[in-house]
Amino acid sequence: MDERLKKRMLAFYFAGAVNLILGLYVLTAGAVHMGETTALLIGLFFLGFAAVDFYFPRAMKKKWLEDQARLKAAGQPDRAN
């Protein structure tokens, strides 16, 4: 797999972990510092972005594999790098 794609996927996973941690923190401790409704909205916002950040790497890998299969079927050499 292309190194640039691997780095991009790792960046998404890292961002997803950060968003997950922040979302859980806001949901558990945020109501003390702000209203419950505000903490819930901000926490859900972070968790939503975490879900997207964990979804994108899978979608990118799936697309890359489909592209490689299409190139192989067309008789072109693999472009692994």
PyMOL commands that place a pseudoatom at each C-alpha (Angstrom):
pseudoatom trace, name=CA, resn=MET, resi=1, chain=A, elem=C, hetatm=0, pos=[0.000, 0.000, 0.000]
pseudoatom trace, name=CA, resn=ASP, resi=2, chain=A, elem=C, hetatm=0, pos=[1.165, 3.525, -0.740]
pseudoatom trace, name=CA, resn=GLU, resi=3, chain=A, elem=C, hetatm=0, pos=[3.042, 5.128, 2.172]
pseudoatom trace, name=CA, resn=ARG, resi=4, chain=A, elem=C, hetatm=0, pos=[1.179, 8.415, 1.745]
pseudoatom trace, name=CA, resn=LEU, resi=5, chain=A, elem=C, hetatm=0, pos=[-2.108, 6.563, 2.083]
pseudoatom trace, name=CA, resn=LYS, resi=6, chain=A, elem=C, hetatm=0, pos=[-0.891, 4.777, 5.209]
pseudoatom trace, name=CA, resn=LYS, resi=7, chain=A, elem=C, hetatm=0, pos=[0.163, 8.081, 6.779]
pseudoatom trace, name=CA, resn=ARG, resi=8, chain=A, elem=C, hetatm=0, pos=[-3.171, 9.667, 5.917]
pseudoatom trace, name=CA, resn=MET, resi=9, chain=A, elem=C, hetatm=0, pos=[-5.031, 6.709, 7.419]
pseudoatom trace, name=CA, resn=LEU, resi=10, chain=A, elem=C, hetatm=0, pos=[-2.965, 6.897, 10.604]
pseudoatom trace, name=CA, resn=ALA, resi=11, chain=A, elem=C, hetatm=0, pos=[-3.669, 10.620, 10.856]
pseudoatom trace, name=CA, resn=PHE, resi=12, chain=A, elem=C, hetatm=0, pos=[-7.403, 9.927, 10.650]
pseudoatom trace, name=CA, resn=TYR, resi=13, chain=A, elem=C, hetatm=0, pos=[-7.148, 7.232, 13.334]
pseudoatom trace, name=CA, resn=PHE, resi=14, chain=A, elem=C, hetatm=0, pos=[-5.182, 9.599, 15.586]
pseudoatom trace, name=CA, resn=ALA, resi=15, chain=A, elem=C, hetatm=0, pos=[-7.729, 12.383, 15.070]
pseudoatom trace, name=CA, resn=GLY, resi=16, chain=A, elem=C, hetatm=0, pos=[-10.529, 9.923, 15.781]
pseudoatom trace, name=CA, resn=ALA, resi=17, chain=A, elem=C, hetatm=0, pos=[-8.922, 8.873, 19.048]
pseudoatom trace, name=CA, resn=VAL, resi=18, chain=A, elem=C, hetatm=0, pos=[-8.485, 12.504, 20.103]
pseudoatom trace, name=CA, resn=ASN, resi=19, chain=A, elem=C, hetatm=0, pos=[-12.102, 13.310, 19.216]
pseudoatom trace, name=CA, resn=LEU, resi=20, chain=A, elem=C, hetatm=0, pos=[-13.312, 10.225, 21.073]
pseudoatom trace, name=CA, resn=ILE, resi=21, chain=A, elem=C, hetatm=0, pos=[-11.378, 11.163, 24.213]
pseudoatom trace, name=CA, resn=LEU, resi=22, chain=A, elem=C, hetatm=0, pos=[-12.565, 14.771, 24.069]
pseudoatom trace, name=CA, resn=GLY, resi=23, chain=A, elem=C, hetatm=0, pos=[-16.156, 13.723, 23.438]
pseudoatom trace, name=CA, resn=LEU, resi=24, chain=A, elem=C, hetatm=0, pos=[-16.182, 11.336, 26.381]
pseudoatom trace, name=CA, resn=TYR, resi=25, chain=A, elem=C, hetatm=0, pos=[-14.529, 13.941, 28.593]
pseudoatom trace, name=CA, resn=VAL, resi=26, chain=A, elem=C, hetatm=0, pos=[-17.113, 16.568, 27.699]
pseudoatom trace, name=CA, resn=LEU, resi=27, chain=A, elem=C, hetatm=0, pos=[-19.965, 14.112, 28.262]
pseudoatom trace, name=CA, resn=THR, resi=28, chain=A, elem=C, hetatm=0, pos=[-18.665, 13.041, 31.678]
pseudoatom trace, name=CA, resn=ALA, resi=29, chain=A, elem=C, hetatm=0, pos=[-17.166, 16.233, 33.102]
pseudoatom trace, name=CA, resn=GLY, resi=30, chain=A, elem=C, hetatm=0, pos=[-18.545, 18.974, 30.874]
pseudoatom trace, name=CA, resn=ALA, resi=31, chain=A, elem=C, hetatm=0, pos=[-21.881, 19.409, 32.654]
pseudoatom trace, name=CA, resn=VAL, resi=32, chain=A, elem=C, hetatm=0, pos=[-20.030, 20.771, 35.695]
pseudoatom trace, name=CA, resn=HIS, resi=33, chain=A, elem=C, hetatm=0, pos=[-18.506, 23.624, 33.675]
pseudoatom trace, name=CA, resn=MET, resi=34, chain=A, elem=C, hetatm=0, pos=[-21.441, 24.338, 31.355]
pseudoatom trace, name=CA, resn=GLY, resi=35, chain=A, elem=C, hetatm=0, pos=[-25.079, 23.425, 31.065]
pseudoatom trace, name=CA, resn=GLU, resi=36, chain=A, elem=C, hetatm=0, pos=[-26.096, 19.824, 30.511]
pseudoatom trace, name=CA, resn=THR, resi=37, chain=A, elem=C, hetatm=0, pos=[-27.616, 20.546, 27.112]
pseudoatom trace, name=CA, resn=THR, resi=38, chain=A, elem=C, hetatm=0, pos=[-24.521, 22.387, 25.916]
pseudoatom trace, name=CA, resn=ALA, resi=39, chain=A, elem=C, hetatm=0, pos=[-22.243, 19.609, 27.158]
pseudoatom trace, name=CA, resn=LEU, resi=40, chain=A, elem=C, hetatm=0, pos=[-24.407, 17.008, 25.436]
pseudoatom trace, name=CA, resn=LEU, resi=41, chain=A, elem=C, hetatm=0, pos=[-24.341, 18.866, 22.113]
pseudoatom trace, name=CA, resn=ILE, resi=42, chain=A, elem=C, hetatm=0, pos=[-20.590, 19.438, 22.210]
pseudoatom trace, name=CA, resn=GLY, resi=43, chain=A, elem=C, hetatm=0, pos=[-19.949, 15.837, 23.283]
pseudoatom trace, name=CA, resn=LEU, resi=44, chain=A, elem=C, hetatm=0, pos=[-22.103, 14.489, 20.463]
pseudoatom trace, name=CA, resn=PHE, resi=45, chain=A, elem=C, hetatm=0, pos=[-20.300, 16.808, 18.048]
pseudoatom trace, name=CA, resn=PHE, resi=46, chain=A, elem=C, hetatm=0, pos=[-16.927, 15.326, 19.048]
pseudoatom trace, name=CA, resn=LEU, resi=47, chain=A, elem=C, hetatm=0, pos=[-18.265, 11.765, 18.917]
pseudoatom trace, name=CA, resn=GLY, resi=48, chain=A, elem=C, hetatm=0, pos=[-19.720, 12.404, 15.462]
pseudoatom trace, name=CA, resn=PHE, resi=49, chain=A, elem=C, hetatm=0, pos=[-16.369, 13.562, 14.180]
pseudoatom trace, name=CA, resn=ALA, resi=50, chain=A, elem=C, hetatm=0, pos=[-14.711, 10.556, 15.826]
pseudoatom trace, name=CA, resn=ALA, resi=51, chain=A, elem=C, hetatm=0, pos=[-17.074, 8.261, 13.922]
pseudoatom trace, name=CA, resn=VAL, resi=52, chain=A, elem=C, hetatm=0, pos=[-16.220, 10.006, 10.650]
pseudoatom trace, name=CA, resn=ASP, resi=53, chain=A, elem=C, hetatm=0, pos=[-12.504, 9.835, 11.450]
pseudoatom trace, name=CA, resn=PHE, resi=54, chain=A, elem=C, hetatm=0, pos=[-12.732, 6.080, 11.989]
pseudoatom trace, name=CA, resn=TYR, resi=55, chain=A, elem=C, hetatm=0, pos=[-14.870, 5.561, 8.869]
pseudoatom trace, name=CA, resn=PHE, resi=56, chain=A, elem=C, hetatm=0, pos=[-12.666, 7.440, 6.366]
pseudoatom trace, name=CA, resn=PRO, resi=57, chain=A, elem=C, hetatm=0, pos=[-9.580, 5.165, 6.596]
pseudoatom trace, name=CA, resn=ARG, resi=58, chain=A, elem=C, hetatm=0, pos=[-11.724, 2.116, 5.870]
pseudoatom trace, name=CA, resn=ALA, resi=59, chain=A, elem=C, hetatm=0, pos=[-13.328, 3.839, 2.913]
pseudoatom trace, name=CA, resn=MET, resi=60, chain=A, elem=C, hetatm=0, pos=[-9.931, 4.939, 1.579]
pseudoatom trace, name=CA, resn=LYS, resi=61, chain=A, elem=C, hetatm=0, pos=[-8.510, 1.415, 1.886]
pseudoatom trace, name=CA, resn=LYS, resi=62, chain=A, elem=C, hetatm=0, pos=[-11.581, -0.085, 0.207]
pseudoatom trace, name=CA, resn=LYS, resi=63, chain=A, elem=C, hetatm=0, pos=[-11.292, 2.389, -2.673]
pseudoatom trace, name=CA, resn=TRP, resi=64, chain=A, elem=C, hetatm=0, pos=[-7.555, 1.696, -3.014]
pseudoatom trace, name=CA, resn=LEU, resi=65, chain=A, elem=C, hetatm=0, pos=[-8.171, -2.063, -3.147]
pseudoatom trace, name=CA, resn=GLU, resi=66, chain=A, elem=C, hetatm=0, pos=[-10.914, -1.585, -5.766]
pseudoatom trace, name=CA, resn=ASP, resi=67, chain=A, elem=C, hetatm=0, pos=[-8.586, 0.584, -7.837]
pseudoatom trace, name=CA, resn=GLN, resi=68, chain=A, elem=C, hetatm=0, pos=[-5.836, -2.034, -7.629]
pseudoatom trace, name=CA, resn=ALA, resi=69, chain=A, elem=C, hetatm=0, pos=[-8.244, -4.796, -8.687]
pseudoatom trace, name=CA, resn=ARG, resi=70, chain=A, elem=C, hetatm=0, pos=[-9.448, -2.677, -11.619]
pseudoatom trace, name=CA, resn=LEU, resi=71, chain=A, elem=C, hetatm=0, pos=[-5.864, -1.979, -12.717]
pseudoatom trace, name=CA, resn=LYS, resi=72, chain=A, elem=C, hetatm=0, pos=[-4.983, -5.652, -12.441]
pseudoatom trace, name=CA, resn=ALA, resi=73, chain=A, elem=C, hetatm=0, pos=[-8.048, -6.617, -14.478]
pseudoatom trace, name=CA, resn=ALA, resi=74, chain=A, elem=C, hetatm=0, pos=[-7.072, -4.089, -17.138]
pseudoatom trace, name=CA, resn=GLY, resi=75, chain=A, elem=C, hetatm=0, pos=[-3.614, -5.644, -17.366]
pseudoatom trace, name=CA, resn=GLN, resi=76, chain=A, elem=C, hetatm=0, pos=[-1.723, -2.670, -15.980]
pseudoatom trace, name=CA, resn=PRO, resi=77, chain=A, elem=C, hetatm=0, pos=[1.015, -3.241, -13.400]
pseudoatom trace, name=CA, resn=ASP, resi=78, chain=A, elem=C, hetatm=0, pos=[0.255, -2.666, -9.731]
pseudoatom trace, name=CA, resn=ARG, resi=79, chain=A, elem=C, hetatm=0, pos=[0.992, 0.807, -8.415]
pseudoatom trace, name=CA, resn=ALA, resi=80, chain=A, elem=C, hetatm=0, pos=[1.851, -0.127, -4.848]
pseudoatom trace, name=CA, resn=ASN, resi=81, chain=A, elem=C, hetatm=0, pos=[4.154, 2.852, -4.354]
for i in range(1, 81): cmd.bond("trace and resi %d" % i, "trace and resi %d" % (i + 1))
show_as sticks, trace
zoom trace
